[in-house]
Amino acid sequence: MELGDPDKAIENFDEAIAQEKGKKDRRAARTYRMNFIDYFPHREMGVAYFEKGNMNEAKKEIELSLQQYPTDKARVYLDRVRIALIDEAIEKGRAVKTKPKIDFHLKEYWTDSDYLLKDISENPEETQYEIWTRKGGEYNPVVISGEVKDEQYVTSPVIIKDKFFHFEEYNKEYAKQNARERVSFREYLTLSQGRNDIQVRATNLMGETSAEKVVFHVDREGPMIAIDNWTRKDDRVTLKGSLYDKVGIAEFFIQGENSKITAHIPFAKDIADNRLSTFFYDGLFPNDDILTLIGRDQLGNEKNIQIPINPINYSSSLFASSELTAFNLIEEEPAINLEINDLDENEPVYTKDISFNINITSFDKEVKIAECLVFLKTPSKSERRVWQSILPGVSVGYTPVVKDLEEGKNAIRIEARNGLGEKEIVEYYINREIPETDRPYNRLHILIFPFGYRQYGENLKNEKITQISKEFQEFLINGFRDERFNIRFEREDIDVHIGKIDKLNRTKAIEIARKICYFQFTEQDLEKLKRDGIKLSDKNWLGKEYKEKRFFLSALRQDIGDDVVNQNEKKLLSGASKIADYVITGSLINHQSANASNKKYSAIAKLIDIGKSNVISDKPKEVYKEMGDWESISKKIAEKIYIKYDTEFPIIKTSISELPNENLILIPIVHSKLDQHKKLIVFRNKTKGDGYIKRPLLQNTEAIVEPISGRVLSKGDFVATR
């Protein structure tokens, strides 16, 4: 029963509680025979006290309801009561507005070998840090953790990743819970090479906001090594050169001997600052024609170069290493030897970032290499410079990282130039493929049913599928899709394509377009669509599904007019267990009274494991909202439901650390986020033909082997959540 007259409501609820002594607030309370209703007298009495302005009694009743059976509506009204009480205290001078305090626990999950920490705070009251790390990849994310405290209740600690004006919001679940005085946060972040600004923002119930920043410098590049000059007299070799690394040089070896560095300045920010590590070496090498130099930075990144030191065959050694023929030399002698290692055009790349080794040597010892440039051209973007070195020398070595490779063929062009302006250019075509674990058919399959609709206080048996149910289902599907199901169109916008349709009106065209996005149609299906009047230039006319999705969605709709779509849905739903891992179903409850202006709805969503026929998680997901119109309120409810499931089923990729007693044990950083409800893919990295195995449980008593190769899984194999 929703409120009309607060005084009358309080009287009625008092009477109900007196008659039902010992009965608690609960869902599906039995009234008579097999009839059930929602029974929340304490919650509704608390709402009545709130409407009446008696905040202390409202707080007492709502907190009692939350103890007995937590509901989102009770949480919403508890926060409203808290705001009213704080406002009253401020008005009477008993309190002032506060701001949340953010504390980082930066070393909680760290080892000293993985991270270097530097406090850059200019103001002691502002906690700012710069962290240098080689971690941050898909399988070794960085961890950011801490706690937010505020006596006026924290509502939304949110982690923001800012990289080249691209914002990605993490930890959305915290922003969707009711306010608390203390909120812990922990998130695993995949970061790009270079600077990544991570900001944690927190807001309290009074709208006061705090923000703190941590800067992660991801460095997977080894030191730059440059030889300024070298001389050899008999067996004595003298070398002079420099090393540069933003983190700082830890070790430098010449022919296996640890050499002294004359200058060591960690955290150098720019080559232009001339804060380099220089070296001068004088030693005997009676039997060596080639010297190997190895530099290692403080994070363990390594770079090595080889220098021919025999003056007699210096040029011929370089010619041989550059694979030039005698005929080539007669026509035109090259000025630069440019060697690239670790780039293979015949092997696909599965990551967005790749690193490789560059070694450059001048054929003329009097002319130094001036610079090296790296350019990238991707399938969707024109060529652009992505890396540049300005550490000169007669021999130089680098390990650049090239970021943001796209699916398909990527052209990487390396250009070296000496002090005379002479160039040497090489070009590689690298094919990036999407890993099998990220393909839609290996994602978690979710089937979404329409939610049943009922009025609050009505018999649960009277719940029905209505037009509101169908509309909410569409909003829920869109909520999932909009977050991790963005459809990428290959050419123009969809509105342009819709203009090509002859026999179908705009509404029907959009309906068909949306359904094609959700289902995988065959060539025969597309031919049928063509015959129905849609002009398809090719299979991707309406765009292709983005291949790195989180979930794979299906939908059970009713009253669909288009025969093609309807037939395909019937095929998909003929055996639900064949097309989905989980089913989402639930209830829509209308809390609105006859004389209320705002619409008041709650949704209760249940996630059911089809294979086990049981509801996943301890309690269904519930969301309560009050807004002016149905469309706005349903979109907000759908968004919050998605976020709850997104939080429960995070994308995790990690490696197996142990296999004792044939049970999977994962690295500790994410072990707490994987439980028996998660479906996994177990696979080997860079191993062709082995396939993958889907495991419904984290622990298993059977032998853990891959079904195709038959090999037993071992330490170092990889696991991905579906």
N, C-alpha and C positions, 0 to 999 in steps of 0.2 A: 504494500500500500504506500503510495507516494503522498507527500504532505499536501494538505489543504489548509486547515486551521492548526497551527502548532500546538496550542493549548489542548485542543480536542485530541490531537495525535498523541501527545504525551499521556493523557488520561487513558486512551485506548491501549497504548503499549504497556503502561503500568498494570493495567488489568490483565493483559495477556501474560505478562511475566509472572504475576501473582498466581494465575491459574496453572501455569506450566512451570512450577517450581523445579529447579534442577535442570531444566532444559536450556541448552545453549543456542546461541546463534549458529545456524547451519544451513547448508544447501540441501534441498530435497527433503524437507521435513514431512513426515507422513501425517495426513489429516484423517482420512478414513479409508478403509479397504486399501486399494492400490493407488490412491491419489496422493500426490506430493506437491508441495509448494516451497518457494524460498522463504526462510523464516529468519529474520534478522531484527528482532524487536529492539535490542540494545543499540544497534547501529542507527536504526530509524529514529529512536528516541534521541540519540545524540544529535542527529540532523535537526530534529525539532527544537532542541535546546539551542542549537546554533542559530536557527532562524529567529528564535525568540530573543537572542542576545545573551543567554546565560552560558558563557564560555567555559566556566569551570565544570558545570554539570555535563556540558557537551563533551568536553575532553575525557571525563571519567567514563561516560557511556561508550564513546567510540573506542577508547583504548581497551575496554572490556570486550567489545565485539571483536577487535583485532586479535586479542588473546584467544578467543574461542574459535573464530573462523575468519582468517584474514581475507578481506576483499579490497579491490581497488577503490571502490566508492568510499569505504571507511578511511583509507589512506588519504584520499583527496580531501575529505572533510576534516580530518585531523590536522592537515597542513593549514587549512583555512582557519581553524580554531587557533592554532599556534600564532598565525599572523595577527589575528585579532588581539590575542593576549600580549604579544610583543608591542603592538601599536599602543595598547592601553598603558603598558609599563613605560614606554618612551614619553607618552603624553603626560604622565604623572611624575616624570623625572626620575623614575627608578631604573631606567636603562637608557643606553644610547645605541645607535646603530653600529654594528660591527662588520668586519669583512672577514671572509674565510682565510685561514692560514694554511698554506700549502707547504708540506715538508716532503722532501725527496728521500727515498731510501736507495740511493744510487748504487751502493755496493752490495746490496742484499743478494743478488744473483750473479755477481761478477767474480772473476778471477783476475789477479793483477796482470797476468800475461795477456789478457784479452783487451784490457782497457787502460788508458792513461787519462787521468782526471786533472783538470786545472780549473781553479776557482777564478772567474773573471769578474766577480762582483766589484763594482766601484762603490756602491752603497751597501754597507753591511746588512741593511734591512732587506735588500733584494737578493734572493738566492739565485745566482746564475752560474752555470758551469759550462765548460767546454770539455767534451769527452772525445778522445781519439780512439778509434777501434777499427779492426779489420773485419768485425762481424757485421751482421745486418742483412745477410742473404736469406733466401727462402728457408734453408734448413738450419741456419744458425742466427735467428733474429736477436736483436738487442732487446733488453728488458728495461722498461722504465716503470718504477713503482714508487709508492709513497702514501701519504695520508693527508686528508683535508679535515680541518677541525673548525667548528664555529658553534658557539652556544646558541646562535640564532638559526641553526639548522642548515646544513649544506644540502642544496637541491641538485646541483649539476656539475660535478667535476668532469671535465671533458678534456681529452688529449687531442691536440691538433697537430698535424704534421704539415709544415709549410715548406714546400720545395718548389722554387721557381713559380711562385704565385699559385701553386696548386694546393688546395686544402683538402685534406682527407681526415674525417673525424673518426676517432676511435672511442671505445668505451661508452657507447651510446646507452648501454643499459643503466649506467649510473644516473644519467639525466632523466631516466624514466621511472625511477623509484621514488617513494615518498622521502621527505627530507629526514636527515639524521644529523646528530651532532658530530659524529666521526664517520668518515667514509674512506676506506682504503681503496687504492687503485693499483692495478698492475696490468701492463699490456706488453705484448711482444710485437716489435715493429720491424718490418722489412724496409731497409733504407737504401738509398742510391749512393754511389760513389760521390764523395765530396761533402759539402756542408748540408746538413739537415737540421732545420730549426724545429724543435718540439716545444710546443707551448701547452701548459696545463692551466685551464681556466676553471674557476669554481664560483658559483653563485649561491647566495643564501636566500631564505624565504622572503627577506625584505628587498631583494633585488640588488644587493650589493655584490660586486664582482671583484675577484682577485685573479691575477695571472702571473705565472712564473715561467721562465724559459730555460731549457737545456739545449745546448748545441752539440749535435753529434757530427764529428768529422769522420766519415768512413774512408779509410785509406787501405786499398788493396794493391797499391802500386809499390814496387820496390824502389830503392834509391836511384837517382840519376847518377851515372858515373861518367866522368869526362877526363881524358888524358890530354893535358895541355901540350906536353912534349916528352920525348924520351930519347936517351942516348945509350949507346952500347960501345964500350971499349974493351976488347978482349972478352973476358967473362963478366965484367962488371956492367950492370944495367942501372941507369938512373931514371926514375919516373917522377913526373910532377903532374899533379892533377887536382881534381876536386870532386866532392860528392855533395848531393843535395837531397834532402828529404824533409818534408814539412813536419814530420813527427820528431825527427832527430836520428842521427846515425848511432847504432849500437855497436856494430862490429864491422871491420873491414879486413879482408884477407887478400894477400898477394901470394899466389902459389902455395896456398895452405897455411901461410904464416900470418898471425894476427898482427896487423900493422897499427902503429900509433897514429891517431888523428890529431892534427895540430890545433884544430878548432872544433868545438862541439856546441851547437846552439839548438836546443830542442824548441819545438813549437814555432819554428820560423814561418812567417805568414806569407812571404813573397820573395821570389828570387831577386826582385829588384832591390830588396833590402841588403843584398850582398852578405846575408848571414849564411854562409856555406861552410862545409867541413872540407878543409884542404889537406893534401898530403904531399910529402916529399919522401921518396924511397930510394935508397941506394943499397944494392945488394949484389951478391955473386950468383950467377945462374950459368954454370959452365956447360950444362947439357941440355939447356932449354932453348928452343926457338920460338915458343909461344908462352906467354904469361897469362894466367887466369886470375882475374880480379873479381872478388865477391864482396858486395856490400849488403848489410842487413840493417833494417831500421829497428826502432824500439818496439814495434808491434810484431816483428818477425818476418815482415815482407823482405824478399831477397831479390837481388839482381846480380848477374855475372856477365862479364865480357871477356873476350880473349884478344890479346894483342900480339901480333907477330913482331919479334924483337931481333930478327936476323937482318941486318942492313942489306946483305947481299940478295936475299930472296924475299924482301919485304913486299915489293910490288907483285912478284909472281905468286906469292901466297894469297894475296888479295884477289888477283885475277882468277886463281883456281877456285877460291871460295865463292866467287860470284858467277862461276860456271860460264865464263866467256871463252870463246874459241879463238884460235890464232887469226882466223879470217876477220872476226869482229875487231881485233886489236889493230889490224892493218887499216881498216876503214876509219875507226874513230876510237881513241882511247878514252875510257870512262874516267871521270874525276872522282867518283864516289862509289864505295862498295856499300850497298844497303841490304842487310839481311833481316828477314822476318821469320820468327819462330812461333809455333803454337797456333798458327792460322791454317786451317785445312778446308779447302773448298769442297772436298768430298765427304766431309762429316757434318751432319746438321748440328745446329746449336739450339739448346732448349731454354736458355736464359736470356733475359733482356740485356744483360751486361756481359761483356767478354774482355779479357785481358790477354796481351801477347807481348813477346819480347822483340825489341828493335835494337839492332847493333849497326852502327854506321862508322865507317872508317874512310878517311881521305887518302887517296893514292899519293898525294903530294904532302909530305910532312910539314911543308911550310904554309899550307893552306888549311885552315881549320873548318870543320863543319860549323855552320852558323846557326841553323835551326832545323827542326823537324816538325812537319805539320801532318795531322791526321784528319781526313774528311770522311763523312758518312752520308750516304744516300740511301734512304729507305723507300719501301714501296709507295708510301703516301707523302713523302717530303722530298724536296729537292736537296742537292748536295749542300752540306754546311760543314764548317770547320768545328771539330769537337775536341781537339787536343793540340797543344803547341808546347814545344820545349825551346828554351833559350839558354841552355847551358852549352857553351862552345867547347870544341876540342878537336884534336886530330882523330881521336877515337872516342865515341860516346855510346852509351847504352841506356835504354829506357824500358819501362814496362807500363805503357799507358792502358787505361781502362776506357773502353768505348761503351757508352750507355744507350739505352732506349732503342735496341734493335726491334724491328717489327717482324711479324709473321711474313714469310716469303723471302725473296732475294734482297739482301742488303749489300751495297757496294762500299767497301772500305778502301780508301786511297791514301797511301803514305808517300809523302814528298819530303826529301832531304835536300838541303841547299848549302853550298859552301860559301866562303867569304867572297868568292869571285862571281857569285850568282849562278854557278853551274848547278844543275839539278839532277836528281835520280828519283824516279817515280815507280812505284809498284802498286798494283790494284788486286784486291781479292773480292770474290763474290761469296758471301756467307749466307747460307740458307737457314733461317730460324724456323723451327717447328714448335707447335704447342705440345707440351708433354701429354702423354696419354692420360695421366692423372687429372689433367685440367680439361679434358674433353667433356662435352655435355653428357654423353652416354655413360660416363663414369662418375658423374656427380650424383648427389643424393636425389632420388626421384620422389617427388611429393605430389600427391593427388589431393586437390582441394574440392571439398563438397560444399554445397550451399548450407548456410547456417539456419537452423530452425528459429522461428520468430514467436515471441509471446510477450504478454503484458506482465509487468512485475506483480507478483501475488497471484497470478493465474496458475491453474493446474498445469504441471509440467507436461501432462499427457496431451494438452491442447496445443502444444508447439507445432507450427506448420511452416512449410516452405511457401513464402509469399514473394511478391515483387521486390519488397525490401531485401529479402534474403538474396535474391539474384543480383541486385545492385551491389550489396555489400560484398558478395563473392568477387565481383569484378574489381572492386576497390582493393580487396585483399590480394588478388592476383597481381594487380598493378603495384601494390606495395612491395611484394617480393621482387617483381621484375624491375621496378625502378631503382631499387637499391643495388642489385647485382645482376640484372638481366637487361641492361640497356641494349637495345637493338642498334646495330651499326649498319647504316645504309651505305652502299658502295658508291653511289653517284649523287643524285639530287635528293632533296627532301621528299618525304612520302607524299606531301601535298602535290608535288609536281607529278608523281606517278599516278595519283588518283585522277588527275586530269586526263590521263590516257584511256580511261575506262569508257567504253561505248554504251553498254546496255544496262549497267548497274548504277544506281544512284549513289551519292556520296556516303550515306549512312551504311548501306550494304557493303560498299567497297571497304570501308574502314573495318567493319565487322569481319570480313573475310581476311583482310590483311592481318588483323590481330591474331586470328586463329592460325594462320600460317606461321606466325612467329612462335606459337606455342607448340605446334605439332610438326613432326618430320613427315613431309608429304613425298610420295613417290613421283616418278616422272609421269605415270599415268594420271595421277591426281592433278598435276599441273596442266597436262593436256586437256583434262576436263574443264579446268578453270578457264583455259584459253577459249574453249568452245562456248563457255558461258558468257564470253564477252570481254574478258580481261586480256589486254594485249601485253604479253610477256616478252621482253626482248631476250631474256635468257633465264636460267634457273634462279638468278639472284635479283629478279625484278623488284621484289619487295624487300630486298636486303637479306643478308645471311645472319644467322645467330652468332653473336659474339662467343668465341670459343673458350674463353676463360671465365665461365660463369660459376656461380656458387651452387645453385640448385637447378634441377630440371623439372619444370612445372607441367602438370597436366590439370585439366579442369573438367568437372562434371557439370555441364550446363543443361538446361531444359528449354524446350520451345525454340530450338534453333531452326531457322527456316532454310538455310542453305543445305541442299542434299549432300554435297561433297563433304562439307565439314561434319555434318551429322553422321554420315556413314563412317567417317574416320573415328569419331568419338566412340561410336558403338564398337568398332574394332578394338580401340584402346581399352575400353571398359569391359570387354568380354571376359577378361581375367585380370582383375585388379592387381593380383600379386605378380603378374608378369610385367607390369609397367610401372610399378611404384614400390618404394620401400616403406613409405609412411602415408597415412591419410590424415588430413586436417579436417576436422568437423567441429561443430559447436552450436552455440545458442546466441541469439540476439535478444536482449531484454529491454523493453521500453519502460523507463521509470517515470515518464512524464505524467503529471496530473492534468486534469481537465482545464484548470485555470492557469497553468504555468506557461510562460512565454518562451523559455528556452527548451530546446529538445534535450532529453536526458536518456542516454543509452549506455548499456554495458554489453560487452561481448565476452563469451567464455569459449576459448578455443582448446580443443583436445588434439593431441598428436598421437596417432595409433600406429604401432608397428604391425604391418600386415602379416608378416611372417609369424609373429608371436601372438597376435590379436590382443595385445595389452597396451594400455595408455602409457606413453612415455612421460617421464618426470613425475615428481611427487604430487603436484597439483596442476590442474589445467591453467592455462594462461588467461588472466582476466584483465580487462581494460574498461574504465568508466570515463565518460566524457559528457560535458554539458556545453552546447554551442547553439547558435541561432538557427542553423539550417541542417537538414539531414545530410547533404552531400559533404559539407565540411566536417561534420562530426564523424561520419563513417570513414572518411579518408584518414583522419587522425587516429581513430581506433585501429584501422587496418595497419597503419604505419607502426604503431606501438606493438601490435601482435607480431609483426614481422621482426622487429628489433629483438623481442624476447626470444624468438626461435633462432635468429642470427647469433645471438649471444650464446645460446645453449649448444649450437652446432658451429663452432668457429672453424675457420680454415686453418688447419695445422699440417705442417710438413716437417718431419723430423726423422731421426735415424734410430735404429735399434742399437742399444748399448750392450744388452745382455740377452741370453736366451736360457736361463736356468730352468730345469724341469720342463722344458718345451713351452714355457710361457713367455709372451712378449714383454720385455721390460724396455721402456723408452727412456730417452735422456730426461733427467729430472725437470728440465725447464718447462716441459709441457705435460708431464705425466699426470698432473692434477686435473688437466682439462680433458682427459680421455677417460671414459668410463664404459661400462658394459652396454650402454645404449648406442654408442657410436659405431658406425660401420666404416671399415677401413679398407684401404688398398695397400697391399704390401708389394714392393717391387724392388728391383735392382737398378741402380743408376748406370746409364751408359752400357747396358747389356742388351743386345738385340735378341729377339725371339723368345724371351723368357716369359712374356705375358705378365699377368698380375693376378692376385688372389684377393677376393673380397672377404674380410673376416668380420662376422657379426659381433664377436666378443673380443675384448682385449686379451683375455687369458683363455687358453685352450689346452685341453688334455691330449689332443691328437698331435701327431708329428706335423710340424710346420714346414711345409714344402710348397714350392710353386707348382701348380698343376700342369703346366706345359713342359717345363724343363725337368721337373721332378727333383730339383736340387733343394737341399735343406737350407732354410734361411739362416743367415749368420749375422754376427755383429757387423755393423756398417751398412746393412741393407736399409732401405728407406720405407717410411710409412706415411701415408697421406689420408686425412679424413675425407670422406665422400661428400 
